[in-house]
């Protein structure tokens, strides 16, 4: 096994190399890619060499950034180079680099952060009723080359700029990206090899050159998801790839139909605008640990006006970096403060730079002075816990739909712990609220999240002030990041004075003397939390969509033949979901539609109609699930 890693490769370099291959070589490409990882070795002057046999050597010479950004940086010694299989295979085996930043005039500096970029999927539209037979894209609205047949979009509110029409170059790029994404969806993970990925990358690069960088970012997420699924990497989830396909297709469809928001064609680079003078109060720390080896911490902050901000320190290093970053110094304007102190204190920032999603930048002109923080019982933090839960849930779900345009909206509430059930805690919102689940935010065994929640579950009747992230994919589920005592409550936490009334569950460890001594210790009957999402037969739709992502168009057709089709649609209609049933029928019918001429040749090889049917069903499922999640909090 080789210990030398291949350097990241720009997507357009891989796409160009695959484009130059002959049809015969393309058939051999996936097998050649699978062999490259064990052949990489260190070359002279920082180069990476991959040997094929005795006479063929592929050499990669990445630039100063460590990324291969030019075709000339990859050289093969065989006679067919540069249009050879060896060169394309090595590029296909290398990890994909992030898109180069789009130059912008007089843009504020970004923070010194080496973490992976945050996903920024396109918004997929507002929620619709589960019984609605047509979501905004259900009839194929927005697919390139097709007439919009759904209801017209509402006029933009006063003061909100209407989306600018696409230029001819943008329209052509969006149409090409739709076609490539549709073919990748029809192929599925099994047939979505390097050739299919390269076609998608080429269309994504064309979209970026046309100014559709956000669409390119969505396409890169799909390609990375296809690679992870084909490699059967640890931690890969088919649901994540399904969501990536939905976001890509919905975003391109919205662009082509003209119903996308004003930021749909914006750059994916975090543009830090000048925020002037800014005062922020610390809320809590959240550990950051990615599957790609990055680790760090994100400190959540709040302004006096109630706006959320974050300050992150994420770098390569894995779990060791995550644990150490909790007490690392804050790299912002020379502030003499660590993240532990910031989470319980505050900052007065001069010359602040703020991205659209609330991230604070650390440019040269930024100056930060530590100031007194705000207790959870003081304004403006106390307003988070006094806010009606339904209003807070709606705000959190809205922020989840716009990850690149809005910061993470934390949800605060006061709860009474009812006990532990399986892998979560059951609690009831104080004031007559619903019963909710409290799940571990970060289950890594070296982080104290799991141990802290387990200890809290040992004290039924304990009342807590909880601050956490809403789980948008589960009914009535909150993932706590920090807890604190409820003011004037006798059966609440007793935290050390230096913790300032809060415990970060990812870094602080709760001990026995932090809990009240009251309680009989008798077994407590933990009530069952209603789960409308699990009770609804929407899981059948989700399984069909994921089957299509894994096995492609043919797998969807096979899953709905004979008696299996009735098993899909009948339960949906019995549950009062006729719209979902109609969309499933349309999807399976289109998947099985392969008209042939008298010689047995396919008359229509396009996957456009299939992609539109899949997107309609996926969009409706997403909206229906979000509606059920919102209802579970009432």
Protein Blocks (a to p, Z undefined) as FASTA:
>chain_A
ZZbdcddddfklmmmmmmmpcfklmmmmmmmmmmmmmmgccdeehiacddehjkbccddd
ddfkopafbfklpccfbfkbcbbfklmmmmmmpccddddddddehiacddddfbdcdddd
ddebjaddfklmbdfklnopaiahiacfbdcdddddehiacdddddfklmmmmmmmmmmm
mmmmmnommlmcfklmmmmmmmmmmmmmnopamlmmmmmmmmmmmmmmmnopghiafklm
mmmmmmmmmmmmmmmnopacfklmpcfbdcdddebjaddddfbdcddddfkopacddddd
ddfkopacddddddehijmlmmmmmmgccdeehiacdfklmmmmccddehiacdfkopac
ddfklccdddddddfkbcfklmmmmpcfklmmmmmmmmmmmmmlcccdddddddddfbde
hjbccdddehhiacdddddfblcfkbcklmmmmmmmmmghiacdddddddfkbghiacdf
bdcddehiabbcdddfklnopacfklpccdfklpcfedjhiacdddddddfklmpcklmm
mmmmmmmmmnommlmmmmmgcjllmmmmmmmmmnopaklmmmmmmmmmmmmmccddfkop
afblcfklmmmmmmmmmmmmmmmmmmmmmmmmZZ
